[in-house]
Amino acid sequence: MTPESHTPTDTDASRLGPPPGCPAHGLGPGGLHRLHESEDLGALYEQLRKDHGPVAPVLLHDDVPIWVVLGHAENLHMVRSPSQFCRDSRIWTPLRDGLVKPDHPLMPHIAWQPIASHAEGDEHKRLRGAVQGAISTVDFRSLRRYINRSTQAIVNRFCEKGEADLVGQFAEHLPMAVMCEILGMADEYNDRLVEAARDALKGTETAIASHSYVMDALSRLTVRRRAQPEEDFASYLITHPARLTDDEVREHLRLVLFAAYEATTNLLSNVLLTVLIDPRFRAQLNGGQMTVPEAVEQSLWNEPPFSTVFAYFAKQETELGGQRIRRGDGLLFAPAPANVDPRVRPDLSASMQGNRSHLAFGGGPHECPGQDVGRSIADVGVDALLMRLPDVELDCDEEELRWTASIASRHLVEMPVQFSPKPPQDVTEPPNHKQVPAQRSDWQIGSPQPQPAPVAAQPQPQPTPAPAQPQPAPVYPQVQPAAQEPARRKGAWQRFLSWWRGY
C-alpha cells in the first residue's frame, strides 16, 4: 500500500467529511475506513475481513495509509519473519515522504527510539538480552507473596465500605505497586504515581507533565542503583554485561513500567468483569472446574490488553494474506481481531481452556518478555480478591458499563461492585504460623485424648490389691514432652495452599 494509491488531500472539504450516522462516515480517500473514527472497531474489523480478507488497507489520523493484519496466521507470520518485517519506523514510506507530521497523534507510538522493541540485529540482541536477563532474576515465589500482600493492603482501603470501583480502586493500583517493587522503587509507589501514569497514557493536556513526573522517578532510581546496586530489576539492568548507558536504562525502565502497567491494568479489569458477569466462569471457579489462571487465559483470548500494536514495517516487497505489500509499507499487528479469526475460532462461545496460542503478548523476536509477570499479577490478584470478598457482585447493569476505546486498546472506565463489609487485615507483618502442639505417634481416631503427665502419673487406689499382679506402669508419663518432640512437617497439600496464598 503506497501513498500514491491513497493520496491524502489538504482541502478543507476532505477534512470535514460526512456527519456521524451517515453511511459514508469514517471513510477517507479511496473509500478506505478511518480507524480512529470508528465507533465499533470490532464490527469494523469483521467488515474489513469480509471485504478484504486477512489483511486490509485502512487509514490512520491525517489519512495516513496503513495495513491492518486481521488473520491469526498472518499476524504470526509477520512477527516471526524479521527478514521481511521490522519495528524500525524510519523506513516507513509515509514518514519518509513527510505525510506523518511531528505532531501526529500516534507519533509517540510510532517514532523510532533506541530501545529493544524498535532495534534489530545485534543491537536488538544486546538490548533485549539485558531486559530478559534482568527479568530472569525475578523470584516468582517471592513475587507472588508480594502480590498477595499488596492485594490485601489495597483491599483494606475499601473493604469496610461494602462497595468499591474495582477499576479505579484496585486494577489501576495493584500493577503499579508490584512493578515499583520489581524495578526497585517501592518507596515511590503512591496515588500520585498511579494518577501520573494513567494521565500520561491517556494523552490529556497534562500528559507531558505527568510523563515527566514518572521519568523523574525513574531517573532518581537509575542514579541510586548506578551508585549502589541492589537485588532488583534496575540494578541487574545496569550491571548486565550489555553495559547500557543511563539513557538506555531509563528508556527501558520507562518501557517496562508503562507497557506492563497498561497491559496488566486492562487484564485485571477484563478478568474481574468476566468473572462477575459470566455465570459460566463464576460457577466453574466455585465448583473447582476452572482455576483463576485458566480464566485469565480465556480473557486473553476474548479481550487482549492491547487491541493493536504500532507497528511493523515491510523491509522488502512481499505478499501477506493475498495482498501485495511494498517496501516501506506499515502494518498494524492486531491481536484483537486475530484472536477471533474464524479459521482458528469458528465458535466464539467454545472454551479455550488449556490453549495459549492467542496473540495477546505478541510473538517472534519482540514477544513480550514480561508476560509471566503480568500473568502472576492477574492470577494472584484476582484469586486473593475473590477469597477476601467471596460475595462481590456487580453493582450495576452490564449495559451501564462504560468503555473508552482507541485503536490501541479498550479500557473499562469503572466497575462498581458491592459486597458484605469486611474488617481490614493486618499486612504489616510477614505471614507466619503459630506453633501447633505435637501429635502423638500412637494416637488413633477414637482413642482418648492424653492427659498432662503429672495427672496421669498419680496411681488410683485399688480396693483389693493383688500382690501377684503388679500394677502396670503408667502409659502416658512415658510419652515425651510435647516441647521436645519436633513438629510434624505439613503435608504436600498444606504446603501447596500456603505457597499459593503467599505464605
N, C-alpha and C positions, 0 to 999 in steps of 0.2 A: 504494500500500500504506500504510494508515494504522494507527496504534496501536490504534484501536478494533477492527479486524478481527483483530488478533493481540495481544490484551491480555495482557502478562506477569502472572503471579501471584506473590505473595510467600510462598506457603505452602511449608513445608519439603518436603512430598511432591512438589511440582512440581520442586524443585531436585534431589531425589535422582535421579529418573529411573530408567529401566531399566538393568540391568547391561550391561557390554560383552558383545558377542556376541548379545544379544537383537535380534530383528528391528526392535524399536522404538527401539533405541539411537541416539541422535543426533537424535531427534525432539522438538520442542517444542510449544508451544500451536498448535492448528490443524493439527497433523501436519506442520509445517514443519521442514526439516532445519536443525540447528545446524552451521554450517560449521566451527566450532572444535573440534567433537567427531568430525569425520570422520577416519577412519584412511586414507582414499584419496580425496583431493579430486578427482583426475582421473576416477575412476569415478563419484563423486557428481555431478560436472558433467554427465557424459553421461546419467546417470539423470534429472537435472533437465531437460536438453534434451529428453529423450524425453517427460517428463511435462508440461512447461510451455511448451516452445518456446524461442526465443532469449533470453527474459527470464524469470527465475524468482524467486519470493519465497523468502527464506531468513531465518535468524536469526543474529545475532552473539551475543557474550557477553551474559549477563543477559537473553537472549531479546529483544534489540533487533531490530525488523524492518528489513529492507533488501532491495533487489532486487540480483541478480547478473546482469550482462549477458553472455550466453554467445555471441551471434552476432557474426560479424565485421562485417557491415554495420551492425548495431545499435550496436556499440561505436563505429564510425567516425561514425555519425550523432550519437551523444551528445557525443563530444569535439569535433565540428565545429559544434555548434549552441549557441554561447554565449548566444543569446537564450532558449533553453529550459533549459539546464543550466549550472550553475556549480560552482566548488570552494569556495564560501563556506558552511561548515557552520553558520553562525549562523541559517540559515533551515531547518535540519533539524528536522522536527516532533518526533521523539523527544527531541532535545536541548532544544528549547523547552519540552516538556512534562515535563521532569525525569526521563525514562526512562534517560538516559545520565548516570551519576554521574561526578563529577570523577576518581574512581579507576578508571574503566573501562579495561581493558587496552589498548584501541585508541585511547584519548584522545590520546596523543602523535601519532598519525597523522591523527586527525580534527579535533582542536581547531584553530580558526582562528588563523592567525598573519599578521603584516604582511609577508608575503613574496610574491614574484611568483606562485608556484604556487597561492596562495589568493586573489589580488587579481583585480579585474575592471575593465573600462573604462579610463579614463585612468590610474588608479593602476597597473593591470597593465602598460600600455604604458610607464610611467615605470620601474618596477622591472625588467620583462623587458628593456626596451631597454638598461638598464645591464648586465645579465648577458650579453646577446647581444653587446653592444659589447665587453665585456672578453674574451669567448671569441673574437671575431673577430680579436683581436690575436695569438692563438697562432700561432706559426710552426711549421707541421706538419712541415716538413723537419727543423728542429732538434729538434722533439719526438720524431720517430721515431728520431733518433740517440740521444737521451737514453734512450728506452725500451730500445733495443738495449744501451746501456752498463749500464743498471740491471739488465736481464735477466742479462747476463754477471756482474755483481757478485753478484747473488743466487744464481745457479747455482754460483759459486765456493765458496759456503758448504757445498755438499754434493756437488760433482762428484767428489771423490776417494773418497767412501764407496761409490759404486756403488749406492746406494739412497736414496730420499727419499719424503717425503709432499708431493706437488705441490699440495695444498690449503694445509696449514699452513706449508710452507716456500717456496712460490712464489706461488700465486694470491692469498693474503692479503697478500703483501708488495709485489708489483710495482705494483698500482694505487695504494697509499698513497705509495710512493716517487715515482711520476710526478705524482700530484695535489699533493703537497707542493712539487714543483718548479714546477708550473704556478701554484699560488697564491702562491708567493714565500717559502715557509718550508722550503726543502730542508734546512736545518740542524736542523729539528725532527723529521725522519723518523728513527725508530728502532723497535726492537721494542716498546718501551713504548707508543708511539703506536698501533701496529697492534693491540696487545692491548686498549688502551682503546677503540678504535673497534669492534672485534669485540664487546667486552663491552657497550658501550652499545647496540649494535644487537640483541643477544640479549635484553636486558631482564632481566638477572640481578639478584641482590640488590645487587651493587656497580655497577649500571649508572649510577646517578646520579653516583657519584664518578668513574666513567670518563668520563661525558659532560662533567663539569666540567673534567677534565684536558684534553680536546680543546678545550673552549671557552676555557680559559686560554691555550692556544697560539694560537688564532685572535684572541683579544683583544690579545695581545702583537704579533701581526702587524699588526693594524689600527692600533695606536698607532704602530708603527715606520713604516708606509707613509703614515700621515697626516702625520707629521713629515718624512719623506724618501721620496717616491715613487720607484719604480724601474720596470723593464720587466717587470712580472708582472701576473697576474690581479687581485690585491688592489689594486694601485696604480691600474690602469685602472678598477676598480670605484669607488674613492674619488674619482678625478679626473673621472669621467664627468659630463657636463652635467646628469644627473638629480639630482646633489647628494645622494647618500644620506647619512644620518646614520651615526654609528658603530654604533649598534644595528642599523640596516638592513644595514650592511656585514657585521657579524659574523654575523647570521642567514643572509644569503645565502652567506657563506663556509661556514657550517655545512651549509646545504642542499646546496651543490655538493659539498663534501667527502664527506658521508655518502652522498648519493644515488649519486654517481659511484663511490665506493669499493664500496658494497654491490653495485651492478649489475655493475660490471666484475669483481669477485671471482667472482661467480656465473658470469658469461660465460666467464671464463678457465677455471674448473673444468669447465664444461659442454663447452667446445670441446676441451679436452685429453682429457677422458674419451671423447668421441665419437671422436676420432682414435685412441685406444688400443683401444677395444672394437669399433668397427665396421670390419670389414675393407674395406668399400667405400671408406671415406674414406682409410684408410692407403694402399690400393692406388692410388687416384686421385691422391693427393698425391704419392706417389713416382713415379707414371707421368707426372706433368705435366698430367693432365687436369683437376685441380681445385686452385685456389690456396687458401692459408690464408684470405684474405678470403671466399672463397665458402663454405668450411667454417664460418666464423663466421656467415654469414647463414643457413645451414641450421640451425645451433644456435639462432639467434634465433627461428626458426620452431618448432622442436621443444621447446625449453626456455627460454622468455624469462626474463631475470633476475628480473623481478617477475611473480608469478602474477596478482595483482590489485593495484589501486591504490585507496586510500581517499581520497576518494570524490567522486562528483558528486552534485549535489542539484537537484531539479526546481524551476525558478523559477515554473512555471505548470502548470496541468493539461494533460496531453498524453497521447499514445499512443506506445508503443515496443514493437516486437516482439509486437503483439497484446495487450499488457497496458495497462490504464488506470493511468497514473502521475499521482498527485495532487501538488499543490503542496506542497513540503516533504519529499517522499519522498527517501530516499537510494538511490544506485545505485553498485555496485562496477564500476569499469572492470576488465575481466578479460581480459588478453592471452592467458593460457594456454589457456582453452577457446575463445577466439575464433580463435586460430591453427590449431586443429584442427576448425573448423566444417566439417561435411561439405559445405556448399554451396560452399566455396572449396577444400577439400582432400578430395575424395572418396576419394583413395588416399593414405594417410599414408606409404606406402613410396616414393612418387614423389619424385624430386629436385625441390627448389625453387630450383635453381641459376639465378641471374640475377633472381630475384623478390624484391623488397624491400617487398612490400605487407604484411608482418607488422606486428603492433601492439606489438612489444617496446619501442619507445620512445614509445608513445602517439601522439597526433595532435592536430590543431587548435591553438588558441592556447597550450595548455600542453604541446605536444610537447617532448620532452627537447632542450634547446639544446646539450648537450654530447655528443650521440651519436657524433659523428665522433671525439671524443677517446677514448671508450670503444672504438670500433672499432679505432682505431690501437693502443691498448694491447694489445688481443687479437690483432690481426693481427701486429704486430711481435714481441710477447712469445712467442706460440706458435711463430712461424717461427724466431725466434732459439733457442728452447729445443730445437726439433727438429733444427736444424742443429748445435747443440752436443752433443746427446745423441741421435744418429740411431737408436740401437738401444734406446731407452727402451721398456719394456713394463710392463703392469700386473702387480703382484706379488701378486695375489690373484684369486680367482674373482669374476666380476661380481656373483654373488649375495651375496657377503660385504660389498659396499659398503653403507655406512650413510648415511642422509639424515636431516636434521632439517627437518620441514615445518611451515609455518604458513599462514594464509590468504594472507599477502602474498607468500611466496616459499618456495622449496625449496633447501636448502643441502646440498651434499655434505660429509660430516664429514671424511673423509680419502681420499686417493688414493695408496696405497703403490705405488711403482714400483721397478724395478731396471734397471740399465744398466751398461755397461763403465765402470769408473772412468776419469776424465779429469783431467789436471792443470789447475790454475786458470789463467785467462788474465789478463794484465795489463790492467786497465781504468782505471788511474790517469792514463795519458797519453792525449791526444786521438789518435784513429786517424790514421795517416799512411802514406804510401807512400815507400819508398826510391827514390832516383833510379835510373832504368834507363839503360843505355847507349843512345846514339842509334843509330838504324838507318841503314844505308847506303841512299841513294836509288837506287843502281844495283844493289842486291843482289837476286838471284833465287834461288828454291829450286834447289838443286843446284850453285850456284856455290861456289867455295872461300871459306872464311872469311878476310877480310883480316888480314894480319899487322901488327904495330906498324910505324909509319913508319920508325924508324931501321933496322930489319932489312930491310924491303922496299927501302930506298934503296941497299943495298950491291949493286953490279953483280957479276954472276957472271963469272969469266974464260972467254973464248971460245977454244976450241982452234985455230980457224982464222978469225981476224978478217977481215972483208970490209970494206975501206975504202969501197967504193962503196955499201955498205949500212950506213948509220949506225944505231947502237943506238937502238932506240925508247926514248922517255922512259918511266921507270917510271910505272906507273899509280897505285899505292897512295899514294905520297907526295903526290899531288895532292888526295887526299881531305882535307877539312877536319878538324881535330882534333875528337874527339867532344865535348870540353868546350865548344866554341864553337857546336856545332850544337844548336838548340833541340829539346827532346824532342818527339816526335810526340804530338799530342793523342790521348787514348784514344778508341776508337770508341764509338758510341752504346750498344752492349750492355755494354761495360765500365763506362761511366758509369752506366748503369741499375743494374748489380749493386752498384756502390759506394754509390749512393744508397739502394738497397733494404736493404743490410746496415748502414746507418747510418754509412757512411764518407764 
